[in-house]
Amino acid sequence: MHRRTQLIILFLLFMAPAAWAQSLPSFQPLMPERYLYTMNKQVNQFVHRFNMEEDPMGRPLEPTDKRYHNNALRKKVLPLLFDMQNPRTSGKLQKYFIDDVTNPKHPVFLNFLDKNWYAEVSATFKDEKGEDVNLILFLTVEKEGLGSKWIISNVYDTDLKALFPRETEAGHMKYFLHPQSHEIDFMNLNKALDDPEHIEYYAATDYHPDYLTLFFYLMKKGKLHFEQINSVKFHFLQIKNWYFELKYFNRDSENSGWLISDLKYISDKEKANIIRFYRSCSTD
């Protein structure tokens, strides 16, 4: 093995962010040198290649370079950023997507500070009984002073969701406080407070439980203890009419690293519903 190849491998092994250590496999030390160059080793590298700010061999391009943001070259490079083993991200749908983002009149580029891209982190916690609790944390980038930071924007848990089944119209008609309750000093509140199973019916009809606050409460009270991160993927929704998912693939091939694993053409309404799920709490 050439000394240059050894140095590259050592650099990748020691400089890979520790945050991914629990969720991503380590790089294969015996993979061919060209795979180390072509794989999308980091999310930032995926973004640079998507924008044609880095060539397929990992060399950064200066804004003065004719290849920088070159849409003709992007049309050739972008197919390499998809999971080629996934039929959902190939064919005409992929072509339409690439045509949209490389449109000469209004090309689309990604930026770290873009709104509406989210990390989905699957993590394991322990409850008070020492049993595993699997949660999904959604995170997004927020501006902070002159820089930025990742924030937890929502939490999803099937057990928490089960505590708050979708309220029905019949339920709201059965469980309610009479409009004249104030005249009896709300003495009938016991009707609601002694029946915690249906307590949510006494909230507004548009009420949705705040899972994120529940998660913070459980952590603060010591009822949940973090154990490990199991997996990480990303959701990109900043491109008009499009959604795509980014996942890490550890393969002994050039089509490896961070790749587009799902692609959908969606309406503004669909996109708004997805963003609402990632950013706030909903029983949908």
Residue pairs with C-beta under 8 A, 6 or more apart in sequence:
2 33
5 33
5 36
8 33
8 36
9 27
9 29
9 36
12 27
12 36
12 41
13 26
13 27
13 29
16 26
16 27
16 41
17 42
19 229
20 232
22 228
22 229
22 230
23 121
23 229
23 230
23 231
23 232
24 232
24 248
24 250
25 250
27 36
27 41
27 250
28 250
28 252
31 252
34 254
35 252
35 253
35 254
35 256
37 56
37 57
37 58
38 56
38 57
38 58
38 80
38 254
39 254
39 256
39 257
40 46
40 49
40 81
40 256
40 257
40 258
40 259
41 257
41 258
42 258
43 234
43 246
43 258
44 112
45 54
45 58
45 257
45 258
46 81
46 246
46 257
46 258
46 259
47 53
47 110
47 111
47 112
48 54
48 60
49 56
49 77
49 80
49 81
50 74
50 78
50 81
50 101
50 109
50 110
51 69
51 74
51 109
51 110
52 61
52 67
52 68
52 69
52 70
52 71
52 73
52 74
52 77
53 60
53 61
53 68
53 69
54 60
54 61
55 61
55 67
56 77
56 80
61 67
61 68
62 68
63 69
67 73
69 107
69 109
71 102
71 103
71 104
71 107
74 98
74 101
74 102
74 107
75 98
75 102
78 98
78 101
78 102
79 94
79 98
80 254
80 255
81 259
81 260
82 89
82 90
82 94
82 259
82 260
82 263
83 89
83 247
83 249
83 255
83 259
83 260
83 261
84 90
84 255
85 255
86 261
86 262
88 262
88 263
89 244
89 260
89 261
89 262
89 263
93 263
93 265
94 263
96 265
97 242
97 244
97 263
97 265
100 108
100 239
100 241
100 242
101 107
101 108
101 239
108 239
108 240
110 117
110 236
110 238
112 141
112 148
113 141
113 143
113 148
114 141
114 238
115 238
116 140
116 236
116 237
116 238
116 271
116 275
117 140
117 141
117 234
117 235
117 236
117 237
117 238
118 138
118 139
118 140
118 153
118 234
118 235
118 237
118 278
119 138
119 139
119 140
119 150
119 232
119 233
119 234
119 235
120 136
120 137
120 138
120 232
120 233
120 234
120 235
121 136
121 137
121 138
121 139
121 229
121 231
121 232
122 134
122 135
122 136
122 229
122 230
122 231
122 232
123 134
123 135
123 136
123 137
123 226
123 227
123 228
123 229
123 230
124 132
124 133
124 134
124 135
124 227
124 228
124 230
125 132
125 133
125 134
125 135
125 224
125 225
125 226
125 227
126 132
126 133
126 224
126 225
126 227
127 133
127 223
127 224
128 222
128 223
132 227
133 157
133 159
133 224
134 157
134 230
135 155
135 156
135 157
135 215
136 155
136 156
136 157
137 152
137 154
137 155
138 152
138 153
138 154
138 155
138 156
138 278
138 279
139 150
139 151
139 152
139 153
140 150
140 151
140 153
140 278
140 279
141 148
141 149
141 150
141 151
142 148
142 149
142 150
142 151
152 212
153 212
153 278
153 279
153 280
154 211
154 212
154 277
154 278
154 279
154 280
154 281
155 211
155 212
155 214
155 215
155 281
156 211
156 277
157 211
157 215
160 209
160 211
160 214
161 211
161 283
163 209
164 200
164 209
164 283
165 283
166 283
167 200
167 201
167 205
167 207
171 198
171 201
172 201
172 205
174 201
175 192
175 195
175 198
175 201
175 202
176 201
176 202
177 186
177 188
177 189
177 191
177 192
177 202
178 188
181 187
181 188
181 189
192 198
192 199
192 202
193 199
200 207
200 209
208 280
208 281
208 282
208 283
209 281
209 283
210 281
211 281
212 281
213 281
215 224
218 224
232 248
233 245
233 246
233 247
233 248
233 261
234 245
234 246
234 247
235 243
235 244
235 245
235 246
235 274
235 278
236 243
236 244
236 245
236 246
237 243
237 271
237 274
237 275
241 265
241 266
241 267
241 268
242 263
242 264
242 265
242 266
243 262
243 263
243 264
243 266
243 271
243 274
244 260
244 262
244 263
244 264
245 260
245 261
245 262
245 263
246 258
246 259
246 260
246 261
247 258
247 259
247 261
248 257
248 258
248 259
249 255
249 256
249 257
249 258
249 259
249 261
250 256
266 274
273 284
276 282
277 284
